[in-house]
Amino acid sequence: MSERIKTYSEFYQFYLTEHRKLGTRIFHFIGTLLVFVVIGYVISSGKERFLWYIPIVGYGFAWFSHAVIEKNKPATFKYPLWSLISDFRLFFELITGKQKFNGNQA
């Protein structure tokens, strides 16, 4: 990826190629799920001090999978907003079956 991607549609296709492996998708899914768990806990308990867990679980699981499983650099460093949006998009596409955990589209 030598030149900047100009549209989100192009970026998401690139994002999917960087998240092909089963382990990577599982780790991203768990990290995103934990983000929702933390948000739910903070809302139900009123303990805002736990909000700092969000980037730790969200990025921690994702970055670990890129380093250890996918062996590539997270797109977050070059496209932070599109990457964040794509993490949530992939999460919901995995839940609805539009994407599969093994990296092949449904």
C-alpha positions as CSV (number, residue, x, y, z in Angstrom):
1,M,0.0,0.0,0.0
2,S,2.2,2.8,-1.3
3,E,-0.3,5.6,-2.0
4,R,-3.1,6.8,0.2
5,I,-6.5,5.2,-0.2
6,K,-9.0,7.9,-1.1
7,T,-12.4,6.3,-0.4
8,Y,-13.8,4.4,2.5
9,S,-15.1,1.7,0.1
10,E,-11.5,1.1,-1.1
11,F,-10.2,1.2,2.4
12,Y,-12.7,-1.5,3.6
13,Q,-11.6,-3.8,0.9
14,F,-8.0,-3.3,2.0
15,Y,-9.0,-3.7,5.6
16,L,-10.5,-7.1,4.9
17,T,-7.3,-8.3,3.2
18,E,-5.4,-7.3,6.3
19,H,-7.9,-9.4,8.5
20,R,-8.0,-12.7,6.6
21,K,-6.9,-15.2,9.2
22,L,-9.3,-16.8,11.6
23,G,-7.3,-15.9,14.7
24,T,-7.2,-12.2,13.7
25,R,-10.9,-12.1,13.2
26,I,-11.5,-13.8,16.5
27,F,-9.2,-11.5,18.4
28,H,-10.8,-8.4,16.8
29,F,-14.3,-9.8,17.6
30,I,-13.4,-10.4,21.2
31,G,-11.8,-7.0,21.6
32,T,-14.8,-5.2,20.1
33,L,-17.2,-7.3,22.2
34,L,-15.3,-6.3,25.3
35,V,-15.5,-2.7,24.3
36,F,-19.3,-3.1,24.4
37,V,-19.1,-4.9,27.7
38,V,-17.1,-2.1,29.3
39,I,-19.5,0.5,27.9
40,G,-22.5,-1.4,29.3
41,Y,-20.8,-1.8,32.7
42,V,-20.0,1.9,32.9
43,I,-23.6,2.8,31.9
44,S,-25.1,0.4,34.4
45,S,-22.7,1.1,37.3
46,G,-22.0,4.8,36.7
47,K,-18.3,4.0,37.2
48,E,-16.7,6.2,34.5
49,R,-13.3,5.4,35.8
50,F,-13.5,2.1,33.8
51,L,-13.7,3.9,30.5
52,W,-10.0,3.8,30.1
53,Y,-10.3,0.0,29.6
54,I,-11.9,0.7,26.2
55,P,-8.7,1.4,24.2
56,I,-6.8,-1.3,26.1
57,V,-9.2,-4.1,25.2
58,G,-10.2,-2.7,21.8
59,Y,-6.7,-2.0,20.5
60,G,-4.9,-4.6,22.7
61,F,-6.6,-7.6,21.2
62,A,-6.5,-6.2,17.7
63,W,-2.8,-5.2,17.7
64,F,-1.8,-8.5,19.3
65,S,-3.5,-10.4,16.4
66,H,-1.7,-8.2,13.8
67,A,1.7,-8.8,15.4
68,V,1.4,-12.5,16.2
69,I,-1.2,-13.9,13.8
70,E,-1.5,-11.8,10.7
71,K,2.1,-10.5,10.9
72,N,1.2,-7.1,9.4
73,K,0.9,-3.5,10.7
74,P,-2.5,-2.3,11.9
75,A,-4.2,0.1,9.5
76,T,-5.0,2.2,12.6
77,F,-1.6,3.9,12.3
78,K,-2.3,5.3,8.8
79,Y,-6.1,5.4,8.8
80,P,-7.3,5.8,12.4
81,L,-10.9,6.7,11.9
82,W,-11.6,4.4,9.0
83,S,-9.9,1.6,10.9
84,L,-12.1,2.2,13.9
85,I,-15.3,2.3,11.8
86,S,-14.2,-0.9,10.1
87,D,-13.5,-2.7,13.3
88,F,-17.2,-2.1,14.3
89,R,-18.4,-2.9,10.8
90,L,-16.6,-6.2,10.7
91,F,-17.9,-7.1,14.2
92,F,-21.5,-6.6,13.1
93,E,-20.9,-8.3,9.7
94,L,-19.6,-11.3,11.6
95,I,-22.7,-11.4,13.8
96,T,-25.0,-11.1,10.9
97,G,-23.2,-13.6,8.7
98,K,-22.2,-11.2,6.0
99,Q,-18.6,-12.0,6.8
100,K,-17.2,-15.3,8.1
101,F,-14.6,-15.8,10.8
102,N,-12.4,-17.8,8.4
103,G,-11.9,-14.7,6.2
104,N,-14.3,-15.7,3.4
105,Q,-17.4,-13.7,2.6
106,A,-20.7,-15.4,3.1
